[in-house]
């Protein structure tokens, strides 16, 4: 018999569109891929009947008002909205007090609560994140930490689980969070089937950074450097010494090092180590491979080097890192 998993997603003026539709699509596909056995039923709840205008200008139809949400809720999902920052510079999470009050009322009847992107600010304002570790979009992490010092804000992961409360980064990571929820409910096989259907990366674990190594460095003005960075990301176990990379670009080692640093803001050695560390993190999070294989496949070479790199760059050990991010509860 199909399970009955009622998913209530909050919608309100200027809510981020993808934060709502992304998870809704994941749950719908989970039902389709499982032949209806997943049992997800998505409802959009808003402050009033009718249409809600999202930040993208697209209007969403409300299924029921906040006051009409009664009875048990399997998953309460809270997206967010932003507003201009001080003096019109940048942006900050907008705190809608009506939404905060509603979340506080409904939360006790929900088996599980999740926020998407800056929706974490609404959970925090409702007191649901006190004493917990949480994440949000990198651009508002400082605001969340300043407004709620009782929350341990980690701006790096794409999602964090603390007991029955999940917080996700932004914006496309809403898909990763929803896939993780499906995996918790019905196992990795169904989550992977949904991910394949969506043609998304199979499948990012919560511990992964909001920024991959290429995204964390400045854009370059040279196509050959971009091609080289792609080569490094795709072949972390190859010979990526400065001499090998310089030869690949048909430059002297000295000239290569100068050009690479000028274009990326870092040295070839530091960039390669960061890329290999990212590869090792993916393997530690997503596989049960022994440390010897993780070290070899990531290009770090030996377990000793793997240990040394993680301790120096992340302040942890491979075993502790794997335990933290392979286990669902990230409290």
C-alpha angles and dihedrals in degrees: 000000000000116000121240108237110170111198115194115192120192117229125185138154114308094005112159106265099215091049087065104034098039097063091037090057092048092053092045091051091047088057091047095047091048095048091248095306095114088072100207116163114184121204126181113217121194140171092261142006120277133035129346120207112225128208089264092056092248114128123226124204115235116229094199139352124254090255091054095058103104135150128032121336121201097199126012108197120193120191123185146228134215136217134193115289126237112310088007093288118138118325141275136201113276116228111213104195093201090056091046091052092048093049089052091052097046099039096080090059094050123094090206135014126201134179126202123212111318090000084096087077089061092050090049092049088053089055094246096123099049109134092005136112113243143165137209139170108317092238094062100034092101090051091051092049093047095046095043113031089169089069120080100225117202108186096187111066122079090227139358131203121206110176109300093345123088126187123194134199123230149318121324089019086083084085092054091049093049091048089052090052090051090049091052091051102039109009138261095287094066092042090052091049090054092047091052090051090051091046092230130142110290094257138318115215122222095254095062117110123255084235125051116212094264091050093048093061127068119270113262131229094217125079092204091059091049090050090050092051089052089051091052093050093048097043108036091153094055126098100283098166117141090252093051093047092046090051090050089057094041091239133125112261093246094049091045092053091051094048094045093051092046091053101039105025092236140074123266091245094052092046093050092049091051091050091049091048090052090051090049091050091053091051093047092049100041106032141041093224115146116258092253091062093043090053093048097044093047092050095243088117106208138038088241091057090045090054093046094048095048093046093048097042102032104017094237143087128252091250094049092045092050092047091051098049103029090055111077097223109077097179 
